[in-house]
Amino acid sequence: MITMDDIIREGHPTLRQVAEEVALPLTDEERQLGDDMLTFLKNSQDPEMAEKYELRGGVGLAAPQLNVSKRIIALHVPNNDPDASAPSLSTVMVNPKIISHSVQDACLKDGEGCLSVDRDVPGYVVRHLRVTVSYFDMDGQQHKLKLKDYEAIVIQHEIDHINGVMFFDHIDDSNPYAVKNDVIIIE
């Protein structure tokens, strides 16, 4: 089981490397890694499990955060619809890439956080409002997925990780809350 002790923190060189493409089919170890990453996210959102194992809540995790420089990410985004029983997005993506995106940009009102960053980094992280992502699932099937709003922000954050980019790289140091007039701020 993955715990916070397994997650490397900012300053570790693996977080700044461009991760390697993953050959298909996945090895047993890669499949297990994907399963463990998704399980960690689910556990981190479960109040009892999170408290028991001292897990910080997360909606996304990239293999490089576990010191594995491979293009594998896991996402478990809760559904904001109170009538929905399933998460809005829960999957492991292998070799994900953004194949198109909106001209419209957006950012989260409260900024972004990261399981690999143990400090609060104030500021807006401007990203694309909508993205289309191509990826393979753990069975080697290719998918194309259109995401918008919060889910689009989450996937861009995780794809940044496999490209050696940290969320705070997008923040303007001299004016962290500066955004262009047409940027949508997501509550």
Secondary structure, 3 states (H helix, E strand, C coil): CCCHHHCCCCCCHHHHCCCECCCCCCCHHHHHHHHHHHHHHHHHHCHHHHHHHCCCCCCEEEHHHHCCCECEEEEEECCCCCCCCCCCEEEEEEEEEEEEECCCEEEECCCCCCCCCCCCCCCCCCEECEEEEEEECCCCCEEEEEEEHHHHHHHHHHHHHHCCCCHHHHCCCCCCCCCCCCCEEEC
